[in-house]
Amino acid sequence: MSRNWHGRMRHLGALRGGGTLRRGDVVLGAARYEIDCFTTKPGEVVGSGEISMAPAELANALGRSDLELATDDGRILALRFSNGRQDTASGVAHADILGGLPAEEEWRR
């Protein structure tokens, strides 16, 4: 089936749950997440959403590279916190998901 994409983005759904934010073998803290997932072209799934953590743990995680969120359901999501000023006092920060999302075919239509 051929689709005309021409820069269109399609919302696939959201992932929500809990897990552990880590950098390599170093655990940075427990986290909750809510991630909206989209396909931007066939075969490419991207995600963007919020990560919630204890404020001190979140402040420690911001600005670090090579972050992974090990979800309670067994996924390993590579992420980076979005550029810009984050309000760590709230315990919530915006993140872009770089890998580990379900493939487009795995989402219910």
Long-range contacts (C-beta under 8 A, 24 or more apart in sequence): 3-42, 5-41, 5-42, 9-38, 9-39, 9-40, 10-38, 10-39, 11-36, 11-37, 11-38, 12-37, 12-38, 12-39, 12-45, 12-104, 12-107, 13-37, 13-107, 13-108, 14-49, 15-47, 15-49, 15-71, 15-101, 15-102, 17-71, 17-72, 17-73, 18-71, 18-72, 19-69, 19-70, 19-71, 19-72, 20-69, 20-70, 21-51, 21-53, 21-57, 21-61, 21-67, 21-68, 21-69, 22-67, 22-68, 22-69, 22-70, 23-61, 23-64, 23-65, 23-66, 23-67, 23-68, 24-66, 28-53, 28-57, 28-60, 28-61, 28-64, 28-67, 29-53, 29-54, 29-57, 29-58, 29-60, 29-61, 30-54, 30-57, 31-69, 33-69, 33-71, 33-77, 33-95, 35-77, 35-95, 35-97, 35-101, 37-97, 37-101, 37-102, 37-107, 39-104, 42-104, 43-103, 43-104, 44-104, 45-101, 45-102, 45-103, 45-104, 46-96, 46-97, 46-101, 47-77, 47-96, 47-97, 47-101, 48-82, 48-94, 48-95, 48-96, 48-97, 49-94, 49-95, 49-97, 50-92, 50-93, 50-94, 50-95, 51-79, 51-81, 51-92, 51-93, 51-94, 51-95, 52-91, 52-92, 53-91, 53-93, 54-91, 55-88, 55-89, 55-90, 55-91, 58-86, 58-88, 58-91, 58-92, 58-93, 59-88, 62-86, 62-88, 62-93, 68-100, 75-100, 76-100, 77-101
